């Protein structure tokens, strides 16, 4: 049950970051700052990728401990 809660929380966090990045991107594009809009999009992508990499790392740690692979 804890795994399900973590997954749902992660989905909501990723969705919130996506909405925030989309709004900032639109505001920056409409104000003529296309380069800053691209940087915001890349920063949002990196943040989400770091969250997913951290989760995958926890998964591999759990699998190693379950099978006793140290």
Predicted model as a PDB file, atoms N, CA, C, CB and O in Angstrom, pLDDT in the B-factor column:
MODEL        1                                                                  
ATOM      1  N   UNK A   1       0.832  -1.208   0.000  1.00 50.00           N  
ATOM      2  CA  UNK A   1       0.000   0.000   0.000  1.00 50.00           C  
ATOM      3  C   UNK A   1       0.864   1.254   0.000  1.00 50.00           C  
ATOM      4  CB  UNK A   1      -0.940   0.008   1.216  1.00 50.00           C  
ATOM      5  O   UNK A   1       0.496   2.265  -0.599  1.00 50.00           O  
ATOM      6  N   UNK A   2       2.012   1.190   0.671  1.00 59.00           N  
ATOM      7  CA  UNK A   2       2.922   2.343   0.676  1.00 59.00           C  
ATOM      8  C   UNK A   2       3.465   2.620  -0.720  1.00 59.00           C  
ATOM      9  CB  UNK A   2       4.084   2.106   1.652  1.00 59.00           C  
ATOM     10  O   UNK A   2       3.632   3.778  -1.102  1.00 59.00           O  
ATOM     11  N   UNK A   3       3.740   1.567  -1.482  1.00 60.00           N  
ATOM     12  CA  UNK A   3       4.252   1.741  -2.837  1.00 60.00           C  
ATOM     13  C   UNK A   3       3.219   2.458  -3.699  1.00 60.00           C  
ATOM     14  CB  UNK A   3       4.624   0.380  -3.460  1.00 60.00           C  
ATOM     15  O   UNK A   3       3.568   3.325  -4.500  1.00 60.00           O  
ATOM     16  N   UNK A   4       1.951   2.098  -3.536  1.00 61.00           N  
ATOM     17  CA  UNK A   4       0.890   2.733  -4.305  1.00 61.00           C  
ATOM     18  C   UNK A   4       0.796   4.212  -3.959  1.00 61.00           C  
ATOM     19  CB  UNK A   4      -0.451   2.039  -4.049  1.00 61.00           C  
ATOM     20  O   UNK A   4       0.619   5.036  -4.856  1.00 61.00           O  
ATOM     21  N   UNK A   5       0.910   4.571  -2.687  1.00 65.00           N  
ATOM     22  CA  UNK A   5       0.842   5.962  -2.269  1.00 65.00           C  
ATOM     23  C   UNK A   5       2.010   6.755  -2.835  1.00 65.00           C  
ATOM     24  CB  UNK A   5       0.825   6.061  -0.748  1.00 65.00           C  
ATOM     25  O   UNK A   5       1.828   7.884  -3.292  1.00 65.00           O  
ATOM     26  N   UNK A   6       3.195   6.184  -2.810  1.00 69.00           N  
ATOM     27  CA  UNK A   6       4.369   6.861  -3.359  1.00 69.00           C  
ATOM     28  C   UNK A   6       4.187   7.095  -4.850  1.00 69.00           C  
ATOM     29  CB  UNK A   6       5.647   6.041  -3.096  1.00 69.00           C  
ATOM     30  O   UNK A   6       4.530   8.164  -5.355  1.00 69.00           O  
ATOM     31  N   UNK A   7       3.656   6.114  -5.555  1.00 77.00           N  
ATOM     32  CA  UNK A   7       3.453   6.241  -6.996  1.00 77.00           C  
ATOM     33  C   UNK A   7       2.441   7.331  -7.316  1.00 77.00           C  
ATOM     34  CB  UNK A   7       2.993   4.911  -7.588  1.00 77.00           C  
ATOM     35  O   UNK A   7       2.649   8.118  -8.239  1.00 77.00           O  
ATOM     36  N   UNK A   8       1.346   7.384  -6.561  1.00 85.00           N  
ATOM     37  CA  UNK A   8       0.326   8.397  -6.804  1.00 85.00           C  
ATOM     38  C   UNK A   8       0.880   9.783  -6.486  1.00 85.00           C  
ATOM     39  CB  UNK A   8      -0.937   8.114  -5.961  1.00 85.00           C  
ATOM     40  O   UNK A   8       0.639  10.735  -7.227  1.00 85.00           O  
ATOM     41  N   UNK A   9       1.621   9.895  -5.391  1.00 86.00           N  
ATOM     42  CA  UNK A   9       2.239  11.180  -5.047  1.00 86.00           C  
ATOM     43  C   UNK A   9       3.205  11.627  -6.134  1.00 86.00           C  
ATOM     44  CB  UNK A   9       2.973  11.084  -3.701  1.00 86.00           C  
ATOM     45  O   UNK A   9       3.247  12.806  -6.486  1.00 86.00           O  
ATOM     46  N   UNK A  10       3.975  10.694  -6.664  1.00 87.00           N  
ATOM     47  CA  UNK A  10       4.933  11.027  -7.719  1.00 87.00           C  
ATOM     48  C   UNK A  10       4.215  11.483  -8.983  1.00 87.00           C  
ATOM     49  CB  UNK A  10       5.831   9.822  -8.029  1.00 87.00           C  
ATOM     50  O   UNK A  10       4.655  12.423  -9.645  1.00 87.00           O  
ATOM     51  N   UNK A  11       3.121  10.827  -9.316  1.00 89.00           N  
ATOM     52  CA  UNK A  11       2.353  11.222 -10.499  1.00 89.00           C  
ATOM     53  C   UNK A  11       1.813  12.636 -10.321  1.00 89.00           C  
ATOM     54  CB  UNK A  11       1.192  10.230 -10.758  1.00 89.00           C  
ATOM     55  O   UNK A  11       1.870  13.441 -11.251  1.00 89.00           O  
ATOM     56  N   UNK A  12       1.289  12.948  -9.139  1.00 93.00           N  
ATOM     57  CA  UNK A  12       0.765  14.291  -8.892  1.00 93.00           C  
ATOM     58  C   UNK A  12       1.873  15.341  -8.925  1.00 93.00           C  
ATOM     59  CB  UNK A  12       0.045  14.337  -7.547  1.00 93.00           C  
ATOM     60  O   UNK A  12       1.666  16.443  -9.434  1.00 93.00           O  
ATOM     61  N   UNK A  13       3.040  15.010  -8.390  1.00 92.00           N  
ATOM     62  CA  UNK A  13       4.162  15.955  -8.431  1.00 92.00           C  
ATOM     63  C   UNK A  13       4.601  16.223  -9.874  1.00 92.00           C  
ATOM     64  CB  UNK A  13       5.349  15.414  -7.608  1.00 92.00           C  
ATOM     65  O   UNK A  13       4.847  17.368 -10.255  1.00 92.00           O  
ATOM     66  N   UNK A  14       4.696  15.161 -10.664  1.00 93.00           N  
ATOM     67  CA  UNK A  14       5.092  15.327 -12.063  1.00 93.00           C  
ATOM     68  C   UNK A  14       4.051  16.139 -12.824  1.00 93.00           C  
ATOM     69  CB  UNK A  14       5.291  13.958 -12.734  1.00 93.00           C  
ATOM     70  O   UNK A  14       4.402  16.986 -13.645  1.00 93.00           O  
ATOM     71  N   UNK A  15       2.773  15.883 -12.556  1.00 95.00           N  
ATOM     72  CA  UNK A  15       1.707  16.643 -13.214  1.00 95.00           C  
ATOM     73  C   UNK A  15       1.768  18.117 -12.823  1.00 95.00           C  
ATOM     74  CB  UNK A  15       0.329  16.058 -12.857  1.00 95.00           C  
ATOM     75  O   UNK A  15       1.583  18.990 -13.671  1.00 95.00           O  
ATOM     76  N   UNK A  16       2.026  18.399 -11.549  1.00 96.00           N  
ATOM     77  CA  UNK A  16       2.114  19.787 -11.096  1.00 96.00           C  
ATOM     78  C   UNK A  16       3.293  20.504 -11.756  1.00 96.00           C  
ATOM     79  CB  UNK A  16       2.251  19.844  -9.565  1.00 96.00           C  
ATOM     80  O   UNK A  16       3.176  21.657 -12.170  1.00 96.00           O  
ATOM     81  N   UNK A  17       4.419  19.814 -11.849  1.00 96.00           N  
ATOM     82  CA  UNK A  17       5.584  20.413 -12.513  1.00 96.00           C  
ATOM     83  C   UNK A  17       5.273  20.654 -13.986  1.00 96.00           C  
ATOM     84  CB  UNK A  17       6.835  19.504 -12.365  1.00 96.00           C  
ATOM     85  O   UNK A  17       5.651  21.690 -14.533  1.00 96.00           O  
ATOM     86  N   UNK A  18       4.594  19.719 -14.633  1.00 95.00           N  
ATOM     87  CA  UNK A  18       4.233  19.873 -16.035  1.00 95.00           C  
ATOM     88  C   UNK A  18       3.313  21.062 -16.257  1.00 95.00           C  
ATOM     89  CB  UNK A  18       3.573  18.614 -16.544  1.00 95.00           C  
ATOM     90  O   UNK A  18       3.507  21.825 -17.203  1.00 95.00           O  
ATOM     91  N   UNK A  19       2.316  21.231 -15.400  1.00 97.00           N  
ATOM     92  CA  UNK A  19       1.400  22.373 -15.529  1.00 97.00           C  
ATOM     93  C   UNK A  19       2.138  23.679 -15.304  1.00 97.00           C  
ATOM     94  CB  UNK A  19       0.233  22.250 -14.537  1.00 97.00           C  
ATOM     95  O   UNK A  19       1.943  24.634 -16.055  1.00 97.00           O  
ATOM     96  N   UNK A  20       2.982  23.736 -14.283  1.00 97.00           N  
ATOM     97  CA  UNK A  20       3.742  24.946 -13.991  1.00 97.00           C  
ATOM     98  C   UNK A  20       4.671  25.309 -15.148  1.00 97.00           C  
ATOM     99  CB  UNK A  20       4.550  24.767 -12.706  1.00 97.00           C  
ATOM    100  O   UNK A  20       4.762  26.475 -15.532  1.00 97.00           O  
ATOM    101  N   UNK A  21       5.356  24.317 -15.699  1.00 96.00           N  
ATOM    102  CA  UNK A  21       6.263  24.566 -16.817  1.00 96.00           C  
ATOM    103  C   UNK A  21       5.484  25.031 -18.044  1.00 96.00           C  
ATOM    104  CB  UNK A  21       7.075  23.299 -17.148  1.00 96.00           C  
ATOM    105  O   UNK A  21       5.935  25.922 -18.764  1.00 96.00           O  
ATOM    106  N   UNK A  22       4.317  24.432 -18.286  1.00 97.00           N  
ATOM    107  CA  UNK A  22       3.509  24.830 -19.439  1.00 97.00           C  
ATOM    108  C   UNK A  22       3.040  26.275 -19.323  1.00 97.00           C  
ATOM    109  CB  UNK A  22       2.307  23.907 -19.585  1.00 97.00           C  
ATOM    110  O   UNK A  22       3.083  27.025 -20.298  1.00 97.00           O  
ATOM    111  N   UNK A  23       2.594  26.664 -18.132  1.00 97.00           N  
ATOM    112  CA  UNK A  23       2.134  28.051 -17.925  1.00 97.00           C  
ATOM    113  C   UNK A  23       3.294  29.028 -18.090  1.00 97.00           C  
ATOM    114  CB  UNK A  23       1.497  28.214 -16.518  1.00 97.00           C  
ATOM    115  O   UNK A  23       3.169  30.038 -18.783  1.00 97.00           O  
ATOM    116  N   UNK A  24       4.425  28.723 -17.449  1.00 96.00           N  
ATOM    117  CA  UNK A  24       5.588  29.609 -17.581  1.00 96.00           C  
ATOM    118  C   UNK A  24       6.070  29.691 -19.026  1.00 96.00           C  
ATOM    119  CB  UNK A  24       6.728  29.125 -16.682  1.00 96.00           C  
ATOM    120  O   UNK A  24       6.466  30.755 -19.501  1.00 96.00           O  
ATOM    121  N   UNK A  25       6.031  28.562 -19.711  1.00 96.00           N  
ATOM    122  CA  UNK A  25       6.454  28.529 -21.109  1.00 96.00           C  
ATOM    123  C   UNK A  25       5.564  29.446 -21.950  1.00 96.00           C  
ATOM    124  CB  UNK A  25       6.412  27.084 -21.657  1.00 96.00           C  
ATOM    125  O   UNK A  25       6.073  30.229 -22.752  1.00 96.00           O  
ATOM    126  N   UNK A  26       4.261  29.358 -21.779  1.00 96.00           N  
ATOM    127  CA  UNK A  26       3.339  30.197 -22.547  1.00 96.00           C  
ATOM    128  C   UNK A  26       3.532  31.676 -22.228  1.00 96.00           C  
ATOM    129  CB  UNK A  26       1.893  29.789 -22.268  1.00 96.00           C  
ATOM    130  O   UNK A  26       3.517  32.517 -23.127  1.00 96.00           O  
ATOM    131  N   UNK A  27       3.711  31.991 -20.949  1.00 96.00           N  
ATOM    132  CA  UNK A  27       3.931  33.392 -20.565  1.00 96.00           C  
ATOM    133  C   UNK A  27       5.208  33.941 -21.196  1.00 96.00           C  
ATOM    134  CB  UNK A  27       4.005  33.524 -19.033  1.00 96.00           C  
ATOM    135  O   UNK A  27       5.226  35.069 -21.688  1.00 96.00           O  
ATOM    136  N   UNK A  28       6.263  33.148 -21.181  1.00 96.00           N  
ATOM    137  CA  UNK A  28       7.530  33.611 -21.733  1.00 96.00           C  
ATOM    138  C   UNK A  28       7.480  33.713 -23.257  1.00 96.00           C  
ATOM    139  CB  UNK A  28       8.654  32.677 -21.312  1.00 96.00           C  
ATOM    140  O   UNK A  28       8.050  34.641 -23.830  1.00 96.00           O  
ATOM    141  N   UNK A  29       6.810  32.777 -23.913  1.00 95.00           N  
ATOM    142  CA  UNK A  29       6.702  32.834 -25.371  1.00 95.00           C  
ATOM    143  C   UNK A  29       5.906  34.062 -25.790  1.00 95.00           C  
ATOM    144  CB  UNK A  29       6.041  31.552 -25.921  1.00 95.00           C  
ATOM    145  O   UNK A  29       6.274  34.751 -26.742  1.00 95.00           O  
ATOM    146  N   UNK A  30       4.817  34.335 -25.081  1.00 96.00           N  
ATOM    147  CA  UNK A  30       3.983  35.485 -25.447  1.00 96.00           C  
ATOM    148  C   UNK A  30       4.668  36.813 -25.168  1.00 96.00           C  
ATOM    149  CB  UNK A  30       2.669  35.430 -24.702  1.00 96.00           C  
ATOM    150  O   UNK A  30       4.352  37.824 -25.795  1.00 96.00           O  
ATOM    151  N   UNK A  31       5.605  36.812 -24.228  1.00 95.00           N  
ATOM    152  CA  UNK A  31       6.340  38.054 -23.954  1.00 95.00           C  
ATOM    153  C   UNK A  31       7.581  38.186 -24.840  1.00 95.00           C  
ATOM    154  CB  UNK A  31       6.750  38.110 -22.477  1.00 95.00           C  
ATOM    155  O   UNK A  31       8.337  39.149 -24.709  1.00 95.00           O  
ATOM    156  N   UNK A  32       7.790  37.226 -25.737  1.00 94.00           N  
ATOM    157  CA  UNK A  32       8.895  37.322 -26.686  1.00 94.00           C  
ATOM    158  C   UNK A  32      10.213  36.767 -26.187  1.00 94.00           C  
ATOM    159  CB  UNK A  32       9.088  38.728 -27.064  1.00 94.00           C  
ATOM    160  O   UNK A  32      11.255  37.036 -26.785  1.00 94.00           O  
ATOM    161  N   UNK A  33      10.198  36.010 -25.120  1.00 93.00           N  
ATOM    162  CA  UNK A  33      11.429  35.425 -24.574  1.00 93.00           C  
ATOM    163  C   UNK A  33      11.460  33.928 -24.861  1.00 93.00           C  
ATOM    164  CB  UNK A  33      11.538  35.687 -23.044  1.00 93.00           C  
ATOM    165  O   UNK A  33      11.330  33.099 -23.961  1.00 93.00           O  
ATOM    166  N   UNK A  34      11.632  33.611 -26.126  1.00 93.00           N  
ATOM    167  CA  UNK A  34      11.629  32.209 -26.540  1.00 93.00           C  
ATOM    168  C   UNK A  34      12.791  31.426 -25.946  1.00 93.00           C  
ATOM    169  CB  UNK A  34      11.673  32.115 -28.048  1.00 93.00           C  
ATOM    170  O   UNK A  34      12.642  30.249 -25.614  1.00 93.00           O  
ATOM    171  N   UNK A  35      13.944  32.067 -25.809  1.00 95.00           N  
ATOM    172  CA  UNK A  35      15.104  31.370 -25.255  1.00 95.00           C  
ATOM    173  C   UNK A  35      14.879  31.005 -23.788  1.00 95.00           C  
ATOM    174  CB  UNK A  35      16.364  32.235 -25.396  1.00 95.00           C  
ATOM    175  O   UNK A  35      15.257  29.919 -23.350  1.00 95.00           O  
ATOM    176  N   UNK A  36      14.265  31.909 -23.035  1.00 95.00           N  
ATOM    177  CA  UNK A  36      13.975  31.615 -21.627  1.00 95.00           C  
ATOM    178  C   UNK A  36      12.900  30.530 -21.511  1.00 95.00           C  
ATOM    179  CB  UNK A  36      13.520  32.895 -20.890  1.00 95.00           C  
ATOM    180  O   UNK A  36      12.943  29.704 -20.600  1.00 95.00           O  
ATOM    181  N   UNK A  37      11.940  30.538 -22.437  1.00 95.00           N  
ATOM    182  CA  UNK A  37      10.899  29.503 -22.432  1.00 95.00           C  
ATOM    183  C   UNK A  37      11.517  28.129 -22.660  1.00 95.00           C  
ATOM    184  CB  UNK A  37       9.832  29.796 -23.512  1.00 95.00           C  
ATOM    185  O   UNK A  37      11.121  27.152 -22.024  1.00 95.00           O  
ATOM    186  N   UNK A  38      12.474  28.054 -23.554  1.00 95.00           N  
ATOM    187  CA  UNK A  38      13.164  26.785 -23.808  1.00 95.00           C  
ATOM    188  C   UNK A  38      13.938  26.341 -22.576  1.00 95.00           C  
ATOM    189  CB  UNK A  38      14.114  26.914 -25.011  1.00 95.00           C  
ATOM    190  O   UNK A  38      13.937  25.158 -22.232  1.00 95.00           O  
ATOM    191  N   UNK A  39      14.597  27.282 -21.910  1.00 96.00           N  
ATOM    192  CA  UNK A  39      15.359  26.933 -20.707  1.00 96.00           C  
ATOM    193  C   UNK A  39      14.444  26.438 -19.592  1.00 96.00           C  
ATOM    194  CB  UNK A  39      16.166  28.139 -20.222  1.00 96.00           C  
ATOM    195  O   UNK A  39      14.801  25.509 -18.867  1.00 96.00           O  
ATOM    196  N   UNK A  40      13.258  27.053 -19.446  1.00 96.00           N  
ATOM    197  CA  UNK A  40      12.305  26.600 -18.429  1.00 96.00           C  
ATOM    198  C   UNK A  40      11.835  25.180 -18.750  1.00 96.00           C  
ATOM    199  CB  UNK A  40      11.092  27.567 -18.342  1.00 96.00           C  
ATOM    200  O   UNK A  40      11.709  24.348 -17.852  1.00 96.00           O  
ATOM    201  N   UNK A  41      11.580  24.910 -20.016  1.00 96.00           N  
ATOM    202  CA  UNK A  41      11.148  23.567 -20.410  1.00 96.00           C  
ATOM    203  C   UNK A  41      12.228  22.532 -20.132  1.00 96.00           C  
ATOM    204  CB  UNK A  41      10.775  23.541 -21.889  1.00 96.00           C  
ATOM    205  O   UNK A  41      11.936  21.441 -19.642  1.00 96.00           O  
ATOM    206  N   UNK A  42      13.464  22.870 -20.441  1.00 96.00           N  
ATOM    207  CA  UNK A  42      14.575  21.942 -20.188  1.00 96.00           C  
ATOM    208  C   UNK A  42      14.765  21.726 -18.691  1.00 96.00           C  
ATOM    209  CB  UNK A  42      15.881  22.474 -20.817  1.00 96.00           C  
ATOM    210  O   UNK A  42      15.015  20.604 -18.252  1.00 96.00           O  
ATOM    211  N   UNK A  43      14.647  22.803 -17.901  1.00 96.00           N  
ATOM    212  CA  UNK A  43      14.785  22.677 -16.445  1.00 96.00           C  
ATOM    213  C   UNK A  43      13.686  21.781 -15.874  1.00 96.00           C  
ATOM    214  CB  UNK A  43      14.742  24.067 -15.773  1.00 96.00           C  
ATOM    215  O   UNK A  43      13.954  20.945 -15.011  1.00 96.00           O  
ATOM    216  N   UNK A  44      12.449  21.951 -16.351  1.00 95.00           N  
ATOM    217  CA  UNK A  44      11.361  21.095 -15.891  1.00 95.00           C  
ATOM    218  C   UNK A  44      11.599  19.640 -16.244  1.00 95.00           C  
ATOM    219  CB  UNK A  44      10.047  21.555 -16.480  1.00 95.00           C  
ATOM    220  O   UNK A  44      11.333  18.747 -15.439  1.00 95.00           O  
ATOM    221  N   UNK A  45      12.097  19.403 -17.441  1.00 96.00           N  
ATOM    222  CA  UNK A  45      12.396  18.035 -17.868  1.00 96.00           C  
ATOM    223  C   UNK A  45      13.488  17.417 -16.994  1.00 96.00           C  
ATOM    224  CB  UNK A  45      12.826  18.016 -19.345  1.00 96.00           C  
ATOM    225  O   UNK A  45      13.388  16.253 -16.607  1.00 96.00           O  
ATOM    226  N   UNK A  46      14.511  18.179 -16.690  1.00 96.00           N  
ATOM    227  CA  UNK A  46      15.605  17.665 -15.849  1.00 96.00           C  
ATOM    228  C   UNK A  46      15.111  17.345 -14.447  1.00 96.00           C  
ATOM    229  CB  UNK A  46      16.757  18.682 -15.777  1.00 96.00           C  
ATOM    230  O   UNK A  46      15.495  16.326 -13.873  1.00 96.00           O  
ATOM    231  N   UNK A  47      14.259  18.206 -13.888  1.00 95.00           N  
ATOM    232  CA  UNK A  47      13.724  17.960 -12.543  1.00 95.00           C  
ATOM    233  C   UNK A  47      12.916  16.668 -12.520  1.00 95.00           C  
ATOM    234  CB  UNK A  47      12.847  19.146 -12.079  1.00 95.00           C  
ATOM    235  O   UNK A  47      13.066  15.855 -11.608  1.00 95.00           O  
ATOM    236  N   UNK A  48      12.061  16.478 -13.521  1.00 95.00           N  
ATOM    237  CA  UNK A  48      11.246  15.260 -13.571  1.00 95.00           C  
ATOM    238  C   UNK A  48      12.130  14.034 -13.776  1.00 95.00           C  
ATOM    239  CB  UNK A  48      10.195  15.355 -14.699  1.00 95.00           C  
ATOM    240  O   UNK A  48      11.899  12.997 -13.155  1.00 95.00           O  
ATOM    241  N   UNK A  49      13.132  14.140 -14.634  1.00 95.00           N  
ATOM    242  CA  UNK A  49      14.033  13.003 -14.853  1.00 95.00           C  
ATOM    243  C   UNK A  49      14.794  12.637 -13.582  1.00 95.00           C  
ATOM    244  CB  UNK A  49      15.022  13.319 -15.978  1.00 95.00           C  
ATOM    245  O   UNK A  49      15.002  11.455 -13.308  1.00 95.00           O  
ATOM    246  N   UNK A  50      15.211  13.632 -12.806  1.00 93.00           N  
ATOM    247  CA  UNK A  50      15.897  13.338 -11.546  1.00 93.00           C  
ATOM    248  C   UNK A  50      14.970  12.631 -10.565  1.00 93.00           C  
ATOM    249  CB  UNK A  50      16.436  14.627 -10.920  1.00 93.00           C  
ATOM    250  O   UNK A  50      15.400  11.735  -9.838  1.00 93.00           O  
ATOM    251  N   UNK A  51      13.693  13.033 -10.542  1.00 90.00           N  
ATOM    252  CA  UNK A  51      12.734  12.358  -9.666  1.00 90.00           C  
ATOM    253  C   UNK A  51      12.564  10.899 -10.087  1.00 90.00           C  
ATOM    254  CB  UNK A  51      11.371  13.086  -9.688  1.00 90.00           C  
ATOM    255  O   UNK A  51      12.514  10.010  -9.237  1.00 90.00           O  
ATOM    256  N   UNK A  52      12.476  10.651 -11.385  1.00 89.00           N  
ATOM    257  CA  UNK A  52      12.285   9.289 -11.875  1.00 89.00           C  
ATOM    258  C   UNK A  52      13.550   8.454 -11.653  1.00 89.00           C  
ATOM    259  CB  UNK A  52      11.907   9.303 -13.372  1.00 89.00           C  
ATOM    260  O   UNK A  52      13.456   7.282 -11.287  1.00 89.00           O  
ATOM    261  N   UNK A  53      14.714   9.033 -11.866  1.00 91.00           N  
ATOM    262  CA  UNK A  53      15.965   8.305 -11.642  1.00 91.00           C  
ATOM    263  C   UNK A  53      16.096   7.908 -10.175  1.00 91.00           C  
ATOM    264  CB  UNK A  53      17.176   9.158 -12.074  1.00 91.00           C  
ATOM    265  O   UNK A  53      16.554   6.808  -9.865  1.00 91.00           O  
ATOM    266  N   UNK A  54      15.694   8.803  -9.274  1.00 86.00           N  
ATOM    267  CA  UNK A  54      15.736   8.490  -7.848  1.00 86.00           C  
ATOM    268  C   UNK A  54      14.805   7.323  -7.533  1.00 86.00           C  
ATOM    269  CB  UNK A  54      15.350   9.726  -7.010  1.00 86.00           C  
ATOM    270  O   UNK A  54      15.148   6.451  -6.734  1.00 86.00           O  
ATOM    271  N   UNK A  55      13.640   7.304  -8.151  1.00 84.00           N  
ATOM    272  CA  UNK A  55      12.692   6.211  -7.923  1.00 84.00           C  
ATOM    273  C   UNK A  55      13.227   4.895  -8.483  1.00 84.00           C  
ATOM    274  CB  UNK A  55      11.333   6.539  -8.558  1.00 84.00           C  
ATOM    275  O   UNK A  55      13.073   3.850  -7.852  1.00 84.00           O  
ATOM    276  N   UNK A  56      13.850   4.932  -9.652  1.00 86.00           N  
ATOM    277  CA  UNK A  56      14.425   3.722 -10.241  1.00 86.00           C  
ATOM    278  C   UNK A  56      15.583   3.211  -9.380  1.00 86.00           C  
ATOM    279  CB  UNK A  56      14.908   3.998 -11.687  1.00 86.00           C  
ATOM    280  O   UNK A  56      15.759   2.003  -9.226  1.00 86.00           O  
ATOM    281  N   UNK A  57      16.360   4.119  -8.828  1.00 87.00           N  
ATOM    282  CA  UNK A  57      17.441   3.718  -7.931  1.00 87.00           C  
ATOM    283  C   UNK A  57      16.887   3.003  -6.699  1.00 87.00           C  
ATOM    284  CB  UNK A  57      18.269   4.942  -7.507  1.00 87.00           C  
ATOM    285  O   UNK A  57      17.435   1.988  -6.268  1.00 87.00           O  
ATOM    286  N   UNK A  58      15.805   3.531  -6.137  1.00 84.00           N  
ATOM    287  CA  UNK A  58      15.170   2.864  -4.996  1.00 84.00           C  
ATOM    288  C   UNK A  58      14.646   1.485  -5.389  1.00 84.00           C  
ATOM    289  CB  UNK A  58      14.024   3.725  -4.441  1.00 84.00           C  
ATOM    290  O   UNK A  58      14.713   0.542  -4.601  1.00 84.00           O  
ATOM    291  N   UNK A  59      14.125   1.371  -6.610  1.00 83.00           N  
ATOM    292  CA  UNK A  59      13.636   0.087  -7.091  1.00 83.00           C  
ATOM    293  C   UNK A  59      14.761  -0.931  -7.168  1.00 83.00           C  
ATOM    294  CB  UNK A  59      12.978   0.244  -8.454  1.00 83.00           C  
ATOM    295  O   UNK A  59      14.607  -2.064  -6.711  1.00 83.00           O  
ATOM    296  N   UNK A  60      15.902  -0.534  -7.748  1.00 87.00           N  
ATOM    297  CA  UNK A  60      17.025  -1.456  -7.851  1.00 87.00           C  
ATOM    298  C   UNK A  60      17.568  -1.840  -6.474  1.00 87.00           C  
ATOM    299  CB  UNK A  60      18.132  -0.839  -8.695  1.00 87.00           C  
ATOM    300  O   UNK A  60      17.984  -2.980  -6.267  1.00 87.00           O  
ATOM    301  N   UNK A  61      17.566  -0.903  -5.543  1.00 86.00           N  
ATOM    302  CA  UNK A  61      18.009  -1.208  -4.182  1.00 86.00           C  
ATOM    303  C   UNK A  61      17.077  -2.232  -3.543  1.00 86.00           C  
ATOM    304  CB  UNK A  61      18.065   0.077  -3.325  1.00 86.00           C  
ATOM    305  O   UNK A  61      17.528  -3.162  -2.875  1.00 86.00           O  
ATOM    306  N   UNK A  62      15.782  -2.055  -3.753  1.00 84.00           N  
ATOM    307  CA  UNK A  62      14.813  -3.011  -3.206  1.00 84.00           C  
ATOM    308  C   UNK A  62      14.973  -4.387  -3.814  1.00 84.00           C  
ATOM    309  CB  UNK A  62      13.400  -2.517  -3.434  1.00 84.00           C  
ATOM    310  O   UNK A  62      14.917  -5.391  -3.103  1.00 84.00           O  
ATOM    311  N   UNK A  63      15.174  -4.447  -5.137  1.00 85.00           N  
ATOM    312  CA  UNK A  63      15.352  -5.740  -5.808  1.00 85.00           C  
ATOM    313  C   UNK A  63      16.616  -6.433  -5.317  1.00 85.00           C  
ATOM    314  CB  UNK A  63      15.411  -5.555  -7.335  1.00 85.00           C  
ATOM    315  O   UNK A  63      16.623  -7.645  -5.098  1.00 85.00           O  
ATOM    316  N   UNK A  64      17.692  -5.656  -5.145  1.00 87.00           N  
ATOM    317  CA  UNK A  64      18.945  -6.249  -4.654  1.00 87.00           C  
ATOM    318  C   UNK A  64      18.764  -6.793  -3.241  1.00 87.00           C  
ATOM    319  CB  UNK A  64      20.087  -5.209  -4.680  1.00 87.00           C  
ATOM    320  O   UNK A  64      19.285  -7.860  -2.917  1.00 87.00           O  
ATOM    321  N   UNK A  65      18.027  -6.065  -2.395  1.00 86.00           N  
ATOM    322  CA  UNK A  65      17.848  -6.547  -1.029  1.00 86.00           C  
ATOM    323  C   UNK A  65      16.915  -7.747  -0.976  1.00 86.00           C  
ATOM    324  CB  UNK A  65      17.311  -5.435  -0.145  1.00 86.00           C  
ATOM    325  O   UNK A  65      17.082  -8.621  -0.126  1.00 86.00           O  
ATOM    326  N   UNK A  66      15.935  -7.803  -1.872  1.00 85.00           N  
ATOM    327  CA  UNK A  66      15.012  -8.947  -1.888  1.00 85.00           C  
ATOM    328  C   UNK A  66      15.744 -10.217  -2.281  1.00 85.00           C  
ATOM    329  CB  UNK A  66      13.843  -8.692  -2.856  1.00 85.00           C  
ATOM    330  O   UNK A  66      15.538 -11.263  -1.664  1.00 85.00           O  
ATOM    331  N   UNK A  67      16.593 -10.147  -3.293  1.00 86.00           N  
ATOM    332  CA  UNK A  67      17.303 -11.323  -3.773  1.00 86.00           C  
ATOM    333  C   UNK A  67      18.664 -11.525  -3.087  1.00 86.00           C  
ATOM    334  CB  UNK A  67      17.498 -11.217  -5.266  1.00 86.00           C  
ATOM    335  O   UNK A  67      19.370 -12.487  -3.390  1.00 86.00           O  
ATOM    336  N   UNK A  68      19.029 -10.636  -2.178  1.00 84.00           N  
ATOM    337  CA  UNK A  68      20.272 -10.803  -1.452  1.00 84.00           C  
ATOM    338  C   UNK A  68      21.505 -10.549  -2.285  1.00 84.00           C  
ATOM    339  CB  UNK A  68      20.337 -12.160  -0.892  1.00 84.00           C  
ATOM    340  O   UNK A  68      22.558 -11.130  -2.019  1.00 84.00           O  
ATOM    341  N   UNK A  69      21.401  -9.695  -3.289  1.00 78.00           N  
ATOM    342  CA  UNK A  69      22.545  -9.378  -4.150  1.00 78.00           C  
ATOM    343  C   UNK A  69      23.225  -8.121  -3.630  1.00 78.00           C  
ATOM    344  CB  UNK A  69      22.100  -9.191  -5.633  1.00 78.00           C  
ATOM    345  O   UNK A  69      22.739  -7.009  -3.838  1.00 78.00           O  
ATOM    346  N   UNK A  70      24.352  -8.306  -2.952  1.00 66.00           N  
ATOM    347  CA  UNK A  70      25.035  -7.142  -2.405  1.00 66.00           C  
ATOM    348  C   UNK A  70      26.311  -6.928  -3.088  1.00 66.00           C  
ATOM    349  CB  UNK A  70      25.266  -7.275  -0.943  1.00 66.00           C  
ATOM    350  O   UNK A  70      27.036  -5.987  -2.764  1.00 66.00           O  
TER     351      UNK A  70                                                      
ENDMDL                                                                          
END                                                                             
